[in-house]
Structure formats: C-alpha cells, structure tokens
C-alpha cells in the first residue's frame, strides 16, 4: 500500500526531473548564444580599435608585415595580410576548432573569429581576430552538474516537507483514524473527534460524528425494538401455552389430535426460549445487569450440573470435574448463571450418547469440553441464529448470549475442536 | 378457597380461571389497577395472582397497598417482564412467589396449591390422599402408614400430581416443573418417564392404587 503523501511526492519528483532535464539544453543554448554575442562584440570592438589606430599612423608595408608577424606570434589567431583585387570582401564571422597548444588533455578549443578588411595607403588588407570560446559540450556538462545538484536539493526538500506535513498537517487525520478504530457501537458512546483547523479534516470529522450519531440512534432503536417486541410476544406465547394446556384436558381427544397437540409443544417451547433469549440479549446490551458482586464460580457450576442431572443421565454422559476451589469473579450473578447454564446445556445437547463432559476451572480460565463428531462451523459460531446444527430445539442464541456476557466483562471466549472434543475456553483476565 | 386474578389479558385470565375453577378454587378477576384495589379492599382472598404490567398503575404498588392494609393474602407475581429486578423487588415487597410468563397452567396450579398449603402450614402440615400421606415439613411420604423412600424429584412429581389431580400433564410441563426455566433448552424429556416409572413402582410396592395413568401421546394423569 502506498501512503497518500508519497503519491504527490512521486509526481512532484518526476515532474521536477522532467523540467530540469528540459532546462539543461535550453540553458546551454541560451548561455552559448550569450557567449557568442559577447565575443562577437568583443572581436568587433578590437577590430574597430585597431582600424582607428592603424589609420592614424603611417605604417609602411614592412611595418604591417612586422605587426602581423609579432602580433600574430603574441596573440594567436590574429593576422593582417595583403589581399589582391580591387573589391574588398565583406566582413564575416567564423568559428574554428584548434588544438590546444598548452593543454594536451583538452583535445581542441573552439575559437570565434571576425574577418574584416581595410585599405592602408591604397593597399587592401585582411584582418582576422579570434577569441577562445567555451565549447558547447563543456557548458552542457557544467549546467547538467549544477542542475543535478539542485535536483538533489529539491528531493531532499520534498522529503523533509513531506515528513513535516505527515507529522503536523495529517495529525488530525491519524487521530480520527485511531478514534474510529477504537469505536464500539455497542458501548453506546458517541464518537467525539478533535477539532481541526483544516477544512477537509473538520468536514470529515463532522460527517463521521453525524454518521456515528445516526448509527447509534438506529442501534438504540433496534435494541429497544427487540426488547419491546420480545415483551409483546410474551403474552401471546403465554396464551398459546395455556390454551394448549386446556386443550389437553379435553375428554374426547382422539389419538391423532393428541399427537398434533403434542407436536405443538416443542416448537412452542422453542419459540418461548428464543423470545426469552432475545429479551435477555437486549437487556445485557442495554447494560441492565450492571451491578457486580463476588461470584463463586464453582458453586454455580455445581448447581447447574445438579439442575441438568437428568439430561446428563439421559445421554449417559461421563462428567469429569477438575475445579479449583474458591475461584471468585466480580460479575452479576444472573449473568454468570445464564452463562453457565448456556455453556452446559450446549455441551450436553451437542454431546454424543455416552460421551464425556469435562469441566476444568483454574484461577483465570474455564474449560468446557465435550465429545463430538465434527467441528462446529467456527466462522459465525457466536453470531445470532448462526446455529451450526440441525437441532430442532436450539434457539440459535445460546452462544451469542455467552459471547455477549463475555464481552460485558471483557473475558476472552474461544472455541476449538481437537481430539474429538468441542473445547470452549473462557479466560477471565 | 378464593383466588383473585389480576391480569389485563382477558384470554389468559379466562384460561387461568377455567383451569383453577375445576379445583376447589373460586376465582375472581380484576382487569385493571382500580378494580384490583377495590376488590382487595373489600374482600379477603386465599391467594392473589398479580400481573405486574397493568393498565392504570404499576402492579408493584398493589403489593404496597396490601401491606398497608395489613392483608395477609398469599401473592404470586405472574409477569411477562421476567426481569430480575422486578422479581427481587416483588419478593422483597412481600410477594410469596414469582412465575414468569409463559407458564404451564399446571405449574400455576401447583404453585397456588403449595402457597395455600404453606399459609395453612401451622395448622396442618400433612397432605393426605386416600392411602397416601405426605408430611411437608419432614418431606416424608407414607403409604398405608408405611414410609416409602422417594428421591427429591419423585417427591416433587408426587406433589405436582396431587396439585393437578385429574389433569393431563404434558411431559414438557413435568420437565419444566423438575428442571425449572431451563427445560426448554432441551429437546428430549425422556427422563420424566424414568422418574414417573420409579414413583409408580414405589407407590405400588406398598399397596397403593395405580393413580398415575399414561395418556398416549400427550403425558400423564393422576386419576382420582
């Protein structure tokens, strides 16, 4: 994954590189043009100076020849020589490469020359003046080096600015991110984000706060709905149950009718259990069991075992207990009782006939193990109505209740299937 | 025996009346708070069944009113709320029992019976039915004067049957009576059959008549 800030950084870097690369030949051309124009002017000035001064003296032919010889020796590229013909050639500028006489490594130098002519005492002379010019490739190299240097400075600058931006400017964004990550809808707390002086972040934070506020409202409505719906359902369920009880008392029930009535019992019991569990979940979520007291878990396990004794015997389960004495928890007694009942009824129901039920309790962990054939579907195991079995009696909410109670007290709940055993672990730390 | 049923749901009140009336109970019905208060103030009852959610007032304040009037009626809260707070509060305010909706009518009848028995406890701790005699205090059962050893569950079943004579009791009602609220967590209530079989055997051994009849497909009935 790319960081957001690296995107413009890359783009800026590439763009700078492109611009700087283009700038190199442009600079070279411009510098070269300036060079040449200056040198042409220099040559012209020297020529004019020479013309003016040479005319004011009366040099003989021999003098001129001497000047040519001496000056030509002293100043490379200078010459003044007789030319024939009546007409004077036009002034011209030329460029020439010559070997460097003093520096063998520098293969050749570039010279800029001006060729002109003048008439002294009726004789036409041609004058050439040359000046050394920096070669274009050398200019190119120098400019490229300087440009590279600036490019490096630019990149370093970008990196520094980027870091600073990441640290300062983006700080509110990262804070928001942390708040969102820690947000828990079921805690019923509004999302409060820091004010930011950056318009986009402020807008983001406000939108998020509104979004979360709406969600909390919907969530609360949903919870209230579940609780109200369960309450409303209790009465019709109670009615169904009492009507069924009355129907059973009828004197002339024929066998098919009594079988039908009997068949209503099970789904009605299930309906009643689902409703009770939904109500319980809603209440746990609404933190209606907030009070805590000291709970002796061992006692709760024993009382649940004796309560379920008949069902354990029905399945001829072997119960193995390994309970450490005097393990106490701070929790609501009803929730712990519910948790234990759900754990055990779940284990009993999912055990094979003649299987084993193992309960182990240490200072910070409760293990419930029961023999089974295949692993439960672990993906949505603790989700509501994600029941992984085809049982008719399951409310589909037992494990969800266990999970909800565990969440309430921040206990760690785990399931695994190993050695033909379903193992539920509850860690109290 | 007079019972006052304070319940706003007419259908349920009718069912309770219909079931309880077949026993020796005379039932009256109050559908809301004012009529409940009026009846309580004017008459004496052996037992009051109180729904906490009433139109016109909180059911718990009826409890307070009873206390204020120094009434000593037995009272069972029947509530759809099934909330622990209400249960604790109700019992603290002087209710004798708490039954969460939905319940089996047989369970209600047994609770009423047990409550009335407790109220008369001082005068008569014995329940007798023909050759069967039960000492509530000692939890001892005798047939024709001879002790029989019943397990806790067999003893509870016997009392349950005696509180619901001539009624068909479904397996689920029996299981719920034995295992409490959690019976509906299980599909299979076959253990009820085992307990009843043992109870019948123990009664028969001492020469008691065979009162418990199996009703095919539905449950059991104590035939008086």
Interface residues (C-beta under 8 A of the other chain):
Chain A: X231 X234 X235 X237 X238 X239 X240 X241 X242 X243 X244 X245 X246 X248 X249 X253 X255 X258 X259 X261 X262 X265 X266 X269 X270 X272 X273 X276 X279 X283 X288 X289 X307 X308 X310 X311 X313 X314 X334 X341 X342 X345 X348 X349 X391 X392 X393 X395 X398
Chain B: X9 X11 X12 X15 X16 X18 X19 X22 X80 X81 X82 X83 X84 X85 X101 X102 X103 X104 X105 X106 X153 X167 X168 X170 X171 X172 X173 X178 X179 X180 X181 X182 X183 X184 X185 X186 X187 X188 X190 X191 X195 X215 X216 X217 X218 X219
